[in-house]
Amino acid sequence: MTRRSTMMRWTTLMALILFPLAGCDDDSPTTPGADDEGTMEAVIQDNGGAQSATQAWATEGSGEVSGEFEGQARVEVMVDGAWQQVSGLTNLNAEAELRGGESIMGSATVGARTYDRVRLVVSNARADVDAGSDIGIGPIEASISLTIAGGSDVVVEYHQPVTVQADGSTRLVLDINSQAWLTSDALEAGAVTSAAFQSAATVLVQ
């Protein structure tokens, strides 16, 4: 066998080995490329969420409730063990009608990937409860404004990974669940504690 034929066979063998590997690049549909992007949307709502038996009993006799929740919010994601603010989803106006309202706070283009965890940080929040609202103690005579957590930050975290698909859209829904913290004690104090709000509010991913 000549040296030339040996080299030709070696070249052919290497081509056969490397050819299948050529398809294993970043263009795989299950592995977003470094430049792939998707959309992250932040929404706020007050639909009650899942209630415990105690919460359901406490609100069983309540009547019509109206008013508005107002505050600011920002979205943060955990990447490689560190929290990062999402550009375009900071300083958001968080506004929703009590007991049933929903509104979009904002949306942003983000890298398509799986984020370790996601959280919404709420600040400068208050709830304005209209006169005539009934949370189970009879209609209140005058409108009441409740401060939330004294205006300080309240963190509501989603404790599972969140994936944003390339060219896809992921909704982060902050449910403030006012039925759990809009109580007679809160109305009397004119305030909702940080612990009460944080334990009631949830983040849903859609």
Sequence and secondary structure as in RCSB ss.txt:
>XXXX:A:sequence
MTRRSTMMRWTTLMALILFPLAGCDDDSPTTPGADDEGTMEAVIQDNGGAQSATQAWATEGSGEVSGEFEGQARV
EVMVDGAWQQVSGLTNLNAEAELRGGESIMGSATVGARTYDRVRLVVSNARADVDAGSDIGIGPIEASISLTIAG
GSDVVVEYHQPVTVQADGSTRLVLDINSQAWLTSDALEAGAVTSAAFQSAATVLVQ
>XXXX:A:secstr
  HHHHHHHHHHHHHHHHTGGGG STT TTS  TT EEEEEEEEE S  S  HHHHHHHTT     EEEEEEEEE
EEEETTEEEE TTSSSEEEEEETTT EEEEEEEEEESSEESEEEEEEEEEEEEE TT  SSS   SS EEEEEGG
G  EEEEE S EE  TT EEEEEEE  HHHH  HHHHHHTEE HHHHHHH EEEE 
